[in-house]
């Protein structure tokens, strides 16, 4: 898997933030979106999703984490496949970067938020923080995992645009309520925005990371 590391902090024990982009994007595009917070004292790892997809009629090619056609059993298999892939890549990256981070955070936007939340909530031994933007957390397939995430101390931030046309704000609210009911430490913050990562949202994410 292709990846890039953006860092102002070279301490190998610094927190690693694994960043999963949305459908049709790639790691460079996502890094440009997050540029305002890359000055923070963390090591940001931007991963490229494994599947190439055409994003519009001019033939532009982006990347996708999984194929989704509405089949929920297939979708769950895709999430488990992505989880296995991220386990392998995380081990590879930290060996190559000589890193032994004090903490790991998973940050996912849109499609990256769907699969990233699945992975982080099932692996609270690996991740101490989860940031989800523009996505719904599939709490209905995580019933057995949420109590472990709560016990493991995983902290979750859900960010959502109040005018998001792709993922309704009510879906983010259901995600929040599902996590809270299971005892997971979770905060929901909404923004006057659509399906996007604006500067206001990035400022809030940066302050949340500082508290984490």
C-alpha positions as CSV (number, residue, x, y, z in Angstrom):
1,X,0.0,0.0,0.0
2,X,1.3,3.5,-0.9
3,X,1.6,5.9,1.9
4,X,3.4,9.2,2.9
5,X,4.4,10.5,6.3
6,X,4.1,14.2,7.1
7,X,5.9,15.2,10.2
8,X,7.2,18.3,12.0
9,X,7.9,16.0,15.0
10,X,10.7,13.5,14.5
11,X,10.5,11.9,17.9
12,X,9.8,8.2,17.3
13,X,7.6,8.1,20.3
14,X,5.3,10.9,19.0
15,X,1.7,10.1,18.4
16,X,1.0,8.6,15.0
17,X,-2.2,9.7,13.2
18,X,-3.3,7.3,10.5
19,X,-5.4,9.2,7.9
20,X,-7.9,7.4,5.6
21,X,-9.2,9.5,2.8
22,X,-12.7,9.5,1.2
23,X,-13.9,7.7,-2.0
24,X,-12.2,8.9,-5.1
25,X,-9.4,10.7,-3.3
26,X,-5.8,9.7,-2.6
27,X,-3.2,10.3,0.1
28,X,-1.8,13.5,-1.5
29,X,-5.3,15.1,-1.9
30,X,-6.2,14.2,1.7
31,X,-2.9,15.7,2.9
32,X,-3.7,19.0,1.2
33,X,-7.1,19.1,3.0
34,X,-5.4,18.5,6.4
35,X,-2.5,20.9,5.7
36,X,-3.6,23.5,8.3
37,X,-3.0,21.0,11.2
38,X,0.1,19.3,9.9
39,X,2.2,21.7,11.9
40,X,1.0,20.0,15.0
41,X,3.5,17.9,17.0
42,X,2.4,14.6,15.6
43,X,3.4,12.3,12.8
44,X,0.7,12.0,10.2
45,X,0.5,8.9,8.0
46,X,-1.6,9.2,4.9
47,X,-2.6,5.9,3.3
48,X,-3.8,5.3,-0.2
49,X,-6.8,3.1,-0.6
50,X,-6.0,-0.1,-2.7
51,X,-8.6,0.1,-5.5
52,X,-8.5,2.5,-8.4
53,X,-11.9,4.1,-9.5
54,X,-12.9,6.6,-12.1
55,X,-14.3,9.6,-10.4
56,X,-16.0,11.5,-13.2
57,X,-16.6,11.5,-17.0
58,X,-13.2,12.9,-17.9
59,X,-11.6,9.7,-16.8
60,X,-10.0,11.0,-13.7
61,X,-8.9,8.2,-11.4
62,X,-9.1,8.2,-7.6
63,X,-9.0,5.4,-5.0
64,X,-11.5,3.4,-3.0
65,X,-11.2,1.3,0.2
66,X,-13.9,-1.1,-0.9
67,X,-16.6,-1.9,-3.4
68,X,-20.1,-1.2,-2.1
69,X,-23.2,-2.4,-3.8
70,X,-25.7,-2.5,-0.9
71,X,-25.1,-6.1,0.0
72,X,-24.5,-5.9,3.8
73,X,-22.8,-9.3,4.2
74,X,-20.4,-8.4,1.4
75,X,-19.8,-5.0,3.0
76,X,-18.9,-6.6,6.3
77,X,-16.5,-8.9,4.5
78,X,-14.9,-5.8,2.9
79,X,-14.6,-4.1,6.3
80,X,-12.8,-7.2,7.7
81,X,-10.5,-7.3,4.7
82,X,-9.6,-3.6,5.2
83,X,-9.0,-4.3,8.9
84,X,-6.5,-7.1,8.0
85,X,-4.8,-4.8,5.4
86,X,-4.4,-2.0,7.9
87,X,-2.9,-4.3,10.5
88,X,-0.3,-5.4,8.0
89,X,0.5,-1.9,6.8
90,X,0.7,-0.4,10.3
91,X,3.3,-3.0,11.3
92,X,5.3,-2.3,8.1
93,X,5.2,1.5,8.4
94,X,6.3,1.5,12.0
95,X,9.1,-0.8,11.3
96,X,10.3,1.2,8.3
97,X,9.9,4.5,10.2
98,X,11.6,3.1,13.3
99,X,8.6,4.3,15.3
100,X,7.3,3.2,18.7
101,X,4.6,5.7,19.1
102,X,3.2,6.6,22.5
103,X,-0.3,6.6,21.0
104,X,-2.1,6.1,17.7
105,X,-5.1,7.9,16.4
106,X,-7.2,6.9,13.3
107,X,-8.7,9.8,11.3
108,X,-11.2,8.9,8.6
109,X,-13.2,11.1,6.2
110,X,-16.3,9.8,4.4
111,X,-15.6,6.3,3.1
112,X,-12.4,6.4,5.2
113,X,-14.5,7.1,8.2
114,X,-16.8,4.2,7.6
115,X,-14.0,1.6,7.5
116,X,-11.7,3.5,9.9
117,X,-14.2,3.5,12.7
118,X,-14.8,-0.2,12.2
119,X,-11.1,-0.9,12.6
120,X,-10.4,1.4,15.5
121,X,-13.4,0.3,17.6
122,X,-12.5,-3.3,17.1
123,X,-8.8,-2.6,18.1
124,X,-8.7,-0.4,21.2
125,X,-5.4,-2.0,22.0
126,X,-3.9,-0.3,19.0
127,X,-5.7,3.0,18.9
128,X,-6.3,5.5,21.7
129,X,-8.3,7.9,19.6
130,X,-10.7,7.9,16.6
131,X,-11.8,10.9,14.5
132,X,-14.7,10.4,12.1
133,X,-15.8,13.1,9.7
134,X,-18.7,12.8,7.2
135,X,-19.5,9.2,7.9
136,X,-21.8,6.9,9.9
137,X,-20.3,4.5,12.4
138,X,-21.8,1.0,11.8
139,X,-22.7,0.4,15.4
140,X,-25.1,-2.4,14.5
141,X,-22.2,-4.7,13.4
142,X,-20.0,-3.7,16.4
143,X,-22.3,-4.8,19.3
144,X,-19.7,-7.2,20.7
145,X,-16.8,-4.7,20.2
146,X,-18.1,-1.5,21.7
147,X,-17.9,-2.7,25.3
148,X,-14.2,-3.6,24.8
149,X,-13.6,-0.2,23.2
150,X,-15.2,1.5,26.2
151,X,-13.1,-0.6,28.6
152,X,-10.0,0.1,26.6
153,X,-10.5,3.9,27.0
154,X,-10.8,4.6,23.3
155,X,-11.9,8.3,22.8
156,X,-14.0,9.2,19.8
157,X,-14.7,12.5,18.0
158,X,-17.5,12.6,15.4
159,X,-17.5,15.7,13.1
160,X,-20.4,16.3,10.8
161,X,-21.7,19.0,8.4
162,X,-25.3,20.1,9.2
163,X,-25.9,20.3,5.4
164,X,-24.2,17.1,4.4
165,X,-26.2,15.8,1.4
166,X,-24.4,12.4,1.3
167,X,-24.6,11.3,5.0
168,X,-27.5,12.8,6.8
169,X,-26.8,14.5,10.2
170,X,-29.3,12.2,11.8
171,X,-26.9,9.3,11.0
172,X,-24.1,11.0,12.9
173,X,-26.4,11.5,15.8
174,X,-27.4,7.8,15.8
175,X,-23.7,6.9,15.8
176,X,-23.1,9.2,18.8
177,X,-26.0,7.7,20.7
178,X,-25.0,4.2,20.0
179,X,-21.4,4.7,21.2
180,X,-22.5,6.6,24.3
181,X,-25.0,3.9,25.2
182,X,-22.2,1.4,25.2
183,X,-20.0,3.5,27.5
184,X,-17.6,4.7,24.8
185,X,-16.1,8.2,25.5
186,X,-17.5,10.1,22.5
187,X,-18.1,13.7,21.4
188,X,-20.3,14.9,18.5
189,X,-19.5,18.3,17.0
190,X,-21.5,19.7,14.1
191,X,-20.6,22.4,11.6
192,X,-22.4,24.8,9.2
193,X,-21.0,22.9,6.3
194,X,-21.7,20.1,3.8
195,X,-19.7,17.0,3.1
196,X,-16.4,18.6,3.7
197,X,-13.4,19.2,6.0
198,X,-13.3,23.0,6.5
199,X,-11.0,25.1,8.5
200,X,-13.4,25.4,11.4
201,X,-13.6,21.6,11.6
202,X,-9.8,21.3,11.4
203,X,-9.3,23.8,14.2
204,X,-11.7,21.8,16.4
205,X,-9.9,18.5,15.5
206,X,-6.6,20.1,16.4
207,X,-7.9,21.2,19.8
208,X,-9.4,17.8,20.5
209,X,-6.1,16.2,19.7
210,X,-4.3,18.4,22.2
211,X,-6.8,17.4,24.9
212,X,-6.3,13.7,23.9
